[in-house]
Amino acid sequence: MSSLYSLLNIGKIVAGAGSVRQITDIVTAYEAGKVIIITDQGVWNSGLVDKPKALLEQAGIQVCVINNTPPEPSVDQVQAIFQAAREFKGQMVIGIGGGSSMDTAKIVSLLLTNDIGLRELVKGKVQIKKRGVPTLMVPTTAGTGSEATPNAIVLVPEEELKVGIVSEKMVADCVILDPEMTVNLPKHITANTGMDALCHAIECYISKKANPFSDTFALKAVSLISRSIRKAYHDGHDLAAREDMLLGAMFGGVSIATSSTTAVHALSYPLGGKYHIPHGLSNAILLPDVMKFNLNVCEEKFKDIAMAMGIDVAGKTAKKAAEEMIGNLYALVNDLEIKCDLRAKGINEEVLDELVEAAAKVTRLLDNNPKAVTKKDMRAIYEKLL
């Protein structure tokens, strides 16, 4: 556990079915007469932006919608979205969508008030001095927890890697958690993003940066997600399950904000950076094997996670409970029909060394893994996925 630890708080959270209808009250509280909504084409085409946009316009608020956020936005793509936002001179930025849209919204907010270049920011050459314009996050998936984190991920194509920008000035001012915004999420996205949220909670609980704050939120996230992910997968209109998933994802994000993810995320970044495997999917397929790798140093913590999952651990040793927890992770991947043919994506034994070298650069996360991960270990984990 870290000797010093802190907790970053979202300014305001409004949650529950139909809570998106509170969007006008939130925006007017900031006296924002012009707002920018950043979303992606899928969310836009689904009509999820229509209601919040109409509510804002009915209140006399000017709305600029930027709906071309790609699934894994690159530095140049985020820069182009920022340019469009700057021309509108918005007074508040609203991210509606998954992690990519919310991460982009957070970056755009900062760039609007800080005279810095995005490439320099990604390289760590400049510092963020001011908070951005006020932000409101409305997740339409239950996965990344971006609505609660001080992080934003961008793709750097020339390095074939995704890079995290981290600043407490990126924590959202407001968040709306409305399960109605997630009911039509496709099954495979429900599965992948849900496992991503579970991954955040588990990694933060075992991280070297774990602390009483992250432990509290992480175990609650594990509990909520474990009891509802299968329900949400099989019946997307189960609002209680969808609400559990949104809360679990956000609690996982809070855990990231005070702790850190570990080797799962480090190994997943090259899969997304070069081979464009969706972030949630790459984390989902890595999670069981990485936790199996960590087993011998995490037995007690894995027993805690097993209890949070609802596994009966009475009379069982820590090792036995930990093994059952890992077995449950493999079962979840199977039950949620999570599959990824890496060979079809161009990943085979010949490129494993490249993946390992790329993952080894993500020391920000690898250093927090409870067990040292050598390049040989990384290669063995990747090999299991082939």
C-alpha positions as CSV (number, residue, x, y, z in Angstrom):
1,M,0.0,0.0,0.0
2,S,1.2,3.5,-0.7
3,S,2.2,5.5,2.3
4,L,0.6,8.6,1.0
5,Y,-2.7,8.5,-1.0
6,S,-5.4,10.9,-2.2
7,L,-8.8,10.9,-3.7
8,L,-10.0,13.0,-6.6
9,N,-13.7,13.9,-6.6
10,I,-16.1,14.6,-9.4
11,G,-17.9,17.8,-8.7
12,K,-21.4,16.5,-9.1
13,I,-23.0,13.1,-10.0
14,V,-26.6,12.7,-11.0
15,A,-27.7,9.1,-11.4
16,G,-30.7,6.9,-12.0
17,A,-33.1,6.1,-14.9
18,G,-34.0,9.3,-16.7
19,S,-31.3,11.4,-15.1
20,V,-30.2,12.7,-18.5
21,R,-33.2,15.0,-18.3
22,Q,-31.3,17.0,-15.6
23,I,-28.7,18.1,-18.2
24,T,-30.2,21.6,-18.6
25,D,-30.0,22.3,-14.9
26,I,-26.4,21.2,-14.8
27,V,-25.4,23.3,-17.8
28,T,-27.2,26.5,-16.7
29,A,-25.6,26.2,-13.2
30,Y,-22.3,27.0,-15.0
31,E,-24.0,29.8,-16.9
32,A,-22.8,28.2,-20.2
33,G,-24.7,29.6,-23.1
34,K,-22.7,27.7,-25.7
35,V,-21.8,24.0,-25.3
36,I,-19.9,21.5,-27.3
37,I,-21.1,17.9,-27.4
38,I,-18.3,15.4,-28.4
39,T,-19.5,12.0,-29.4
40,D,-18.9,9.3,-32.0
41,Q,-20.8,8.3,-35.1
42,G,-22.3,5.2,-33.6
43,V,-23.8,7.0,-30.6
44,W,-24.9,9.8,-32.9
45,N,-26.6,7.4,-35.3
46,S,-28.3,5.6,-32.4
47,G,-30.1,8.9,-31.5
48,L,-28.8,9.0,-28.0
49,V,-27.6,12.6,-28.4
50,D,-31.0,13.8,-29.7
51,K,-32.7,14.2,-26.3
52,P,-29.9,16.0,-24.5
53,K,-29.4,18.3,-27.5
54,A,-33.1,19.1,-27.7
55,L,-33.4,19.8,-24.0
56,L,-30.4,22.2,-24.2
57,E,-31.7,24.0,-27.3
58,Q,-35.2,24.4,-25.7
59,A,-33.5,26.2,-22.9
60,G,-31.9,28.6,-25.3
61,I,-28.4,27.1,-25.2
62,Q,-26.4,26.9,-28.4
63,V,-25.1,23.4,-29.1
64,C,-22.3,22.4,-31.4
65,V,-22.1,18.6,-32.0
66,I,-18.8,17.0,-33.0
67,N,-19.7,13.4,-33.8
68,N,-16.6,12.0,-35.5
69,T,-14.6,10.7,-32.6
70,P,-13.0,7.5,-33.8
71,P,-12.8,4.3,-31.6
72,E,-9.1,4.8,-30.9
73,P,-8.4,8.5,-31.5
74,S,-4.9,9.5,-32.6
75,V,-3.1,12.7,-31.6
76,D,-3.9,14.3,-35.0
77,Q,-7.6,13.2,-34.8
78,V,-8.0,14.7,-31.3
79,Q,-6.2,17.9,-32.5
80,A,-8.7,18.2,-35.4
81,I,-11.7,17.9,-33.0
82,F,-10.1,20.5,-30.8
83,Q,-9.8,22.9,-33.8
84,A,-13.5,22.5,-34.5
85,A,-14.3,23.1,-30.8
86,R,-12.2,26.2,-30.6
87,E,-13.9,27.8,-33.6
88,F,-17.3,27.5,-31.8
89,K,-15.9,29.1,-28.6
90,G,-17.9,26.8,-26.3
91,Q,-18.2,27.5,-22.6
92,M,-18.7,23.9,-21.6
93,V,-17.7,20.5,-23.1
94,I,-20.0,17.5,-22.8
95,G,-18.7,14.0,-23.6
96,I,-21.5,11.6,-24.6
97,G,-20.3,8.1,-25.4
98,G,-17.7,5.6,-24.4
99,G,-14.1,6.1,-23.3
100,S,-12.8,7.6,-26.5
101,S,-15.5,10.4,-26.6
102,M,-15.1,11.2,-23.0
103,D,-11.3,11.2,-23.1
104,T,-11.4,13.4,-26.1
105,A,-13.8,15.8,-24.4
106,K,-11.5,16.1,-21.4
107,I,-8.5,16.8,-23.6
108,V,-10.4,19.4,-25.6
109,S,-11.5,21.1,-22.4
110,L,-7.9,21.5,-21.3
111,L,-6.7,22.7,-24.7
112,L,-9.3,25.4,-24.7
113,T,-7.8,27.1,-21.7
114,N,-4.1,26.2,-21.9
115,D,-1.8,27.5,-24.6
116,I,-0.1,24.1,-25.2
117,G,0.3,21.7,-28.1
118,L,-1.2,18.2,-27.8
119,R,1.9,16.5,-29.2
120,E,4.0,18.2,-26.6
121,L,1.5,17.2,-23.9
122,V,1.6,13.6,-25.0
123,K,5.4,13.6,-24.8
124,G,5.3,15.1,-21.4
125,K,7.2,18.2,-22.5
126,V,4.6,20.7,-21.2
127,Q,2.6,21.1,-18.0
128,I,-1.1,21.7,-17.7
129,K,-1.4,24.9,-15.6
130,K,-5.2,25.6,-15.7
131,R,-8.4,23.6,-15.5
132,G,-10.2,23.4,-18.7
133,V,-13.7,24.8,-19.4
134,P,-16.3,22.9,-17.3
135,T,-17.0,19.4,-18.4
136,L,-20.0,17.0,-18.2
137,M,-19.6,13.3,-18.9
138,V,-22.5,11.1,-20.0
139,P,-21.3,7.5,-20.5
140,T,-23.2,5.3,-22.9
141,T,-21.2,2.3,-22.0
142,A,-20.3,0.8,-18.7
143,G,-16.6,0.2,-19.0
144,T,-13.8,2.7,-19.1
145,G,-14.8,4.7,-16.1
146,S,-13.3,7.7,-18.0
147,E,-16.1,9.9,-16.4
148,A,-14.3,9.5,-13.0
149,T,-10.6,9.4,-14.0
150,P,-7.9,12.1,-14.4
151,N,-6.7,10.1,-17.5
152,A,-7.1,10.4,-21.2
153,I,-5.7,7.9,-23.8
154,V,-4.6,8.8,-27.3
155,L,-3.0,6.8,-30.0
156,V,0.5,7.8,-31.3
157,P,0.6,6.0,-34.6
158,E,4.3,6.5,-35.3
159,E,5.1,4.6,-32.1
160,E,2.3,2.1,-32.6
161,L,1.3,2.7,-29.0
162,K,-1.5,4.3,-26.9
163,V,-0.3,6.9,-24.5
164,G,-2.0,8.1,-21.3
165,I,-2.2,11.8,-20.4
166,V,-2.7,12.1,-16.6
167,S,-3.7,15.3,-14.8
168,E,-6.0,15.9,-11.9
169,K,-7.3,18.9,-13.8
170,M,-9.1,16.4,-16.1
171,V,-11.4,15.0,-13.5
172,A,-14.9,15.9,-14.7
173,D,-16.9,18.6,-13.1
174,C,-20.2,16.7,-13.6
175,V,-21.3,13.2,-14.5
176,I,-24.7,11.8,-15.5
177,L,-25.2,8.1,-15.0
178,D,-28.4,7.2,-16.8
179,P,-29.0,3.5,-17.4
180,E,-31.5,4.3,-20.1
181,M,-28.6,5.6,-22.2
182,T,-27.1,2.1,-22.2
183,V,-30.1,-0.2,-22.8
184,N,-29.5,-0.6,-26.6
185,L,-25.8,-1.3,-26.2
186,P,-24.9,-4.3,-28.4
187,K,-24.2,-7.5,-26.5
188,H,-20.5,-7.8,-27.5
189,I,-19.9,-4.2,-26.4
190,T,-21.7,-4.8,-23.1
191,A,-19.4,-7.8,-22.6
192,N,-16.2,-6.1,-23.6
193,T,-16.7,-2.9,-21.7
194,G,-18.1,-4.7,-18.7
195,M,-15.0,-6.8,-18.4
196,D,-12.9,-3.7,-18.9
197,A,-14.6,-2.2,-15.8
198,L,-14.0,-5.4,-13.8
199,C,-10.4,-5.3,-14.9
200,H,-10.0,-1.8,-13.6
201,A,-11.4,-2.8,-10.2
202,I,-9.3,-5.9,-9.9
203,E,-6.1,-4.3,-11.0
204,C,-6.5,-1.3,-8.8
205,Y,-7.1,-3.6,-5.8
206,I,-3.9,-5.5,-6.3
207,S,-1.8,-2.5,-7.5
208,K,1.2,-1.4,-5.5
209,K,-0.6,1.9,-5.3
210,A,-3.7,0.4,-3.7
211,N,-4.9,2.2,-0.6
212,P,-8.0,2.4,1.6
213,F,-9.8,4.6,-0.9
214,S,-9.2,2.4,-3.9
215,D,-9.9,-0.8,-1.9
216,T,-13.4,0.5,-0.9
217,F,-14.4,1.5,-4.4
218,A,-12.7,-1.4,-6.2
219,L,-14.4,-4.2,-4.1
220,K,-17.8,-2.5,-4.5
221,A,-17.2,-2.3,-8.2
222,V,-16.4,-6.0,-8.3
223,S,-19.6,-6.8,-6.4
224,L,-21.9,-4.7,-8.6
225,I,-20.4,-6.0,-11.9
226,S,-20.2,-9.6,-10.9
227,R,-23.9,-9.7,-9.9
228,S,-25.1,-7.9,-13.0
229,I,-22.8,-8.3,-16.0
230,R,-24.4,-11.6,-17.2
231,K,-27.9,-10.1,-16.7
232,A,-27.0,-7.0,-18.7
233,Y,-25.5,-9.1,-21.4
234,H,-28.6,-11.4,-21.8
235,D,-31.2,-8.6,-21.3
236,G,-30.0,-5.2,-22.2
237,H,-33.3,-3.6,-21.0
238,D,-32.8,-4.8,-17.4
239,L,-32.4,-1.3,-16.0
240,A,-31.3,-2.5,-12.5
241,A,-28.5,-4.5,-14.1
242,R,-27.6,-1.6,-16.4
243,E,-27.5,0.7,-13.4
244,D,-25.2,-1.7,-11.5
245,M,-22.9,-1.8,-14.4
246,L,-22.7,2.0,-14.7
247,L,-22.0,2.4,-11.0
248,G,-19.5,-0.4,-11.1
249,A,-17.7,1.2,-14.1
250,M,-17.6,4.6,-12.3
251,F,-16.4,3.1,-9.1
252,G,-13.6,1.4,-11.2
253,G,-12.8,4.8,-12.6
254,V,-12.6,6.3,-9.1
255,S,-10.2,3.4,-8.2
256,I,-8.0,4.3,-11.1
257,A,-8.0,8.0,-9.9
258,T,-6.5,7.0,-6.5
259,S,-4.7,3.8,-7.4
260,S,-3.5,2.4,-10.8
261,T,-4.1,-0.3,-13.3
262,T,-1.2,-2.8,-13.8
263,A,0.1,-5.4,-16.2
264,V,-3.2,-6.1,-18.0
265,H,-3.4,-2.6,-19.3
266,A,0.3,-2.5,-20.1
267,L,0.0,-5.6,-22.2
268,S,-3.2,-4.4,-23.9
269,Y,-1.9,-1.1,-25.1
270,P,0.2,-2.5,-28.0
271,L,-2.8,-4.7,-29.1
272,G,-4.8,-1.5,-29.5
273,G,-2.0,0.7,-30.6
274,K,-0.8,-1.3,-33.6
275,Y,-3.6,-3.9,-34.2
276,H,-6.6,-1.8,-33.3
277,I,-8.1,-4.4,-31.1
278,P,-10.8,-2.6,-29.0
279,H,-9.5,-1.6,-25.5
280,G,-12.1,-3.5,-23.6
281,L,-11.7,-6.7,-25.6
282,S,-7.9,-6.7,-25.3
283,N,-8.2,-6.3,-21.5
284,A,-10.9,-9.0,-21.3
285,I,-8.8,-11.6,-23.0
286,L,-5.7,-10.7,-21.0
287,L,-7.3,-10.5,-17.5
288,P,-7.6,-14.2,-16.6
289,D,-4.0,-15.1,-17.7
290,V,-2.4,-12.0,-16.1
291,M,-4.2,-12.7,-12.8
292,K,-3.1,-16.4,-13.0
293,F,0.5,-15.0,-13.4
294,N,0.0,-12.9,-10.3
295,L,-1.6,-15.7,-8.2
296,N,1.4,-16.6,-6.0
297,V,1.7,-13.0,-4.6
298,C,-1.9,-12.1,-4.4
299,E,-3.7,-15.0,-2.7
300,E,-5.2,-13.0,0.2
301,K,-6.3,-10.2,-2.1
302,F,-7.7,-12.6,-4.6
303,K,-9.7,-14.2,-1.7
304,D,-11.2,-10.8,-1.0
305,I,-12.1,-10.4,-4.7
306,A,-13.7,-13.9,-4.6
307,M,-15.9,-12.9,-1.7
308,A,-16.9,-9.6,-3.5
309,M,-17.8,-11.8,-6.5
310,G,-20.2,-13.8,-4.3
311,I,-18.0,-17.0,-4.4
312,D,-18.5,-19.1,-1.2
313,V,-15.0,-19.1,0.4
314,A,-16.1,-20.5,3.8
315,G,-13.5,-23.1,5.0
316,K,-11.3,-22.6,2.0
317,T,-7.6,-21.6,2.1
318,A,-6.6,-18.3,0.5
319,K,-5.0,-20.2,-2.3
320,K,-8.1,-22.2,-3.1
321,A,-10.4,-19.2,-3.0
322,A,-7.9,-17.3,-5.2
323,E,-7.9,-20.2,-7.7
324,E,-11.7,-20.1,-7.8
325,M,-11.7,-16.4,-8.4
326,I,-9.4,-16.9,-11.4
327,G,-11.6,-19.8,-12.6
328,N,-14.6,-17.4,-12.4
329,L,-12.7,-14.9,-14.7
330,Y,-12.2,-17.6,-17.3
331,A,-15.9,-18.6,-16.9
332,L,-17.0,-15.0,-17.5
333,V,-15.0,-14.7,-20.7
334,N,-16.7,-17.9,-21.9
335,D,-20.2,-17.0,-20.7
336,L,-20.0,-13.6,-22.4
337,E,-18.7,-15.2,-25.6
338,I,-15.6,-13.0,-25.6
339,K,-13.4,-14.1,-28.5
340,C,-10.5,-12.5,-30.4
341,D,-8.7,-14.4,-33.1
342,L,-5.3,-12.7,-32.8
343,R,-3.9,-14.5,-35.8
344,A,-6.7,-13.1,-38.0
345,K,-5.5,-9.7,-36.8
346,G,-2.0,-10.4,-38.0
347,I,-0.6,-11.4,-34.7
348,N,1.6,-14.6,-34.7
349,E,4.8,-15.8,-33.1
350,E,6.9,-13.7,-35.4
351,V,5.5,-10.4,-34.0
352,L,5.5,-11.3,-30.3
353,D,8.9,-9.7,-29.7
354,E,7.5,-6.4,-31.1
355,L,4.5,-6.6,-28.8
356,V,6.7,-7.4,-25.8
357,E,9.1,-4.4,-26.6
358,A,6.1,-2.1,-26.9
359,A,4.5,-3.3,-23.7
360,A,7.8,-3.1,-21.8
361,K,7.7,0.7,-22.4
362,V,4.5,1.1,-20.4
363,T,6.5,1.3,-17.1
364,R,3.9,3.7,-15.6
365,L,1.7,0.6,-15.2
366,L,4.1,-2.3,-15.1
367,D,5.9,-0.8,-12.1
368,N,2.6,-1.0,-10.2
369,N,2.0,-4.7,-10.8
370,P,2.4,-6.7,-7.6
371,K,4.8,-9.1,-9.3
372,A,7.7,-8.1,-11.5
373,V,6.9,-8.9,-15.2
374,T,9.9,-9.8,-17.3
375,K,9.9,-9.8,-21.1
376,K,9.9,-13.6,-21.0
377,D,6.8,-13.5,-18.8
378,M,5.1,-11.1,-21.2
379,R,5.9,-13.3,-24.2
380,A,4.4,-16.3,-22.4
381,I,1.2,-14.5,-21.6
382,Y,0.8,-13.3,-25.2
383,E,1.5,-16.8,-26.5
384,K,-1.4,-18.2,-24.5
385,L,-3.7,-15.9,-26.4
386,L,-2.7,-17.2,-29.8
